[in-house]
């Protein structure tokens, strides 16, 4: 079956109104979990009502019986590699992979070539010419060239459309510059996203510190390298009312403790967790498989347990993929030389359902929250993250019971660096609708 | 979810490869040791006639390199040495491209020494000829552990039950990791000794039955074998230790050797730094088998190469 051609066809229909019938709508932001029909017109949610109550004809109908209908998923953390590294990914290919994974809004990190540290680049990313089929929200660099020395023009970046600032890939290490970042961002109500890693402690390290790194003769990253930065940041954030600190790809039990302390204070502290950190541990690195190499690294079983608890109890705000495509020549090399990062957009929901719902009994409503209302609280994406009437018609429709096998070779991403190739998973995206248009259909 | 399934899907290492002691069982280890007893570099046997053995060295080496070369030549193999300096590697050729090139040149086996852990495993997963690990980063140095076991067996009836003290920089040592795996698999009892910076507690997770002590006297007391490791200054990368403090507490001296069994052997994979991890006196004492280890290395590597190429007889 030629799926690509089919999708193209669906997209070209440009239905002005679309009725999703018979599904179970889970919209945690609105406190909704009920059988409802959703009518979308001109890119917005027009009606959301109990079955068969919606009158009038729609240009197109979607039969969602047996399926979950959720607000379009939001990914707070992707690397789209443009500008500069289109051999790994383009905004168009990354957005296509996002659509296949059920994401209708993706926030892209600024560690491109050049670094997105100017309003011009923020604008460029959002231009129609990039060919994104889902909404792309740039996160701008917090410091010029992400060098951690001079702050960027937060106001100008925000005006151009940046939804947060971050030096992701690198931490903002200096106390003074981080304090300034939080202070200035708090005045603009702009979230600061921190890649928490004290790089002075992780030099030459390629995986988590523990029995596996010792066995493989690899230098290990200690959990303290993450936790110490989170602790520091939480303290700094408390100094400024209105400061919004978001901890990217949190991976350790100790960092979670700091986040919990922070959440009890007045500061707005949020955090995200990746599917790989709740699905795998450092033992899975096995025999130097660089598809299991990312930063932060896969951690110990006890860190993973702590993350599972925090996903269930509400401490974690969002599941974010940290989708980090790389070319084969950057990954199929000596482990220590391989670049950090794995792709993740197309496996995120299935891993969440398989690992969190099926294996750990976390309710589907909570999982949907982690993909919608949760990330929607971290960044301000007006009119998204919930299916309230008048909101953007961004919808993710998935089958929570469908068993399928992920094949990396069929990925819509330009890259194939995933540890989940060949995995049998439960839960599959059936259709993704962005702005009222079907941008993906299984 | 089928976890193990995806790991199996990663290419398997080429048949015959020797990547580490970790992947061998006790029987395979004893088989190789037995085979080495039949090898004598002074009496060449043309077991590898017509075979091309490529020696690919990304790191300086004296004894391992020449030992493998002599071993291969003693069995009538053709050998070619490729060094990272003065080759295309200097121009930025990747490890796998270099491996494919050597394969295309007709290599039947590649012996590789590399500063990065896992490099031989990467090659072995992408080649159809055996890869022999001649030392990879801090990971393993299987031929060294085997030749040490072979050397011990020339003095002791069996490895089983022997008390082995490994003293020094365990953390940075591929020799230590291989020796620990080997000892555990053949039933020797290992005590590790060194300062926490060079011997983290996690070391005990490498194999069952390992013990750590921070006191050199406790480590060597009653030992059958004292294995001394070099402090690897080139791999310290930020680890700060006082060498004076180190020698005071951990240097293997004659007074410490005297605490071991009377017939204890003192071993060292070399290169030795006299006056640091051991005294000159210890290096040259009658119990020292440091020179014999080098000599035995050739027989052991003859066994490894012939086994890898399926020519063991």
HADDOCK unambig.tbl for C-alpha pairs under 7 A between the chains (distance, minus, plus):
assign (segid A and resid 210 and name CA) (segid B and resid 202 and name CA) 6.66 0.50 0.50
assign (segid A and resid 211 and name CA) (segid B and resid 202 and name CA) 5.88 0.50 0.50
assign (segid A and resid 211 and name CA) (segid B and resid 205 and name CA) 6.00 0.50 0.50
assign (segid A and resid 211 and name CA) (segid B and resid 206 and name CA) 6.98 0.50 0.50
assign (segid A and resid 214 and name CA) (segid B and resid 203 and name CA) 6.82 0.50 0.50
assign (segid A and resid 215 and name CA) (segid B and resid 206 and name CA) 6.00 0.50 0.50
assign (segid A and resid 216 and name CA) (segid B and resid 117 and name CA) 6.88 0.50 0.50
assign (segid A and resid 216 and name CA) (segid B and resid 139 and name CA) 5.32 0.50 0.50
assign (segid A and resid 217 and name CA) (segid B and resid 117 and name CA) 6.15 0.50 0.50
assign (segid A and resid 217 and name CA) (segid B and resid 137 and name CA) 6.92 0.50 0.50
assign (segid A and resid 217 and name CA) (segid B and resid 138 and name CA) 4.43 0.50 0.50
assign (segid A and resid 217 and name CA) (segid B and resid 139 and name CA) 4.11 0.50 0.50
assign (segid A and resid 218 and name CA) (segid B and resid 117 and name CA) 6.74 0.50 0.50
assign (segid A and resid 218 and name CA) (segid B and resid 138 and name CA) 6.92 0.50 0.50
assign (segid A and resid 288 and name CA) (segid B and resid 118 and name CA) 6.10 0.50 0.50
assign (segid A and resid 334 and name CA) (segid B and resid 116 and name CA) 6.81 0.50 0.50
assign (segid A and resid 334 and name CA) (segid B and resid 118 and name CA) 6.50 0.50 0.50
assign (segid A and resid 334 and name CA) (segid B and resid 119 and name CA) 5.31 0.50 0.50
assign (segid A and resid 334 and name CA) (segid B and resid 122 and name CA) 6.72 0.50 0.50
assign (segid A and resid 335 and name CA) (segid B and resid 118 and name CA) 6.66 0.50 0.50
assign (segid A and resid 336 and name CA) (segid B and resid 116 and name CA) 6.78 0.50 0.50
assign (segid A and resid 421 and name CA) (segid B and resid 6 and name CA) 6.95 0.50 0.50
assign (segid A and resid 422 and name CA) (segid B and resid 6 and name CA) 6.28 0.50 0.50
assign (segid A and resid 423 and name CA) (segid B and resid 1 and name CA) 6.35 0.50 0.50
assign (segid A and resid 423 and name CA) (segid B and resid 2 and name CA) 6.10 0.50 0.50
assign (segid A and resid 423 and name CA) (segid B and resid 6 and name CA) 6.83 0.50 0.50
assign (segid A and resid 424 and name CA) (segid B and resid 1 and name CA) 5.45 0.50 0.50
assign (segid A and resid 424 and name CA) (segid B and resid 2 and name CA) 6.41 0.50 0.50
assign (segid A and resid 425 and name CA) (segid B and resid 1 and name CA) 6.25 0.50 0.50
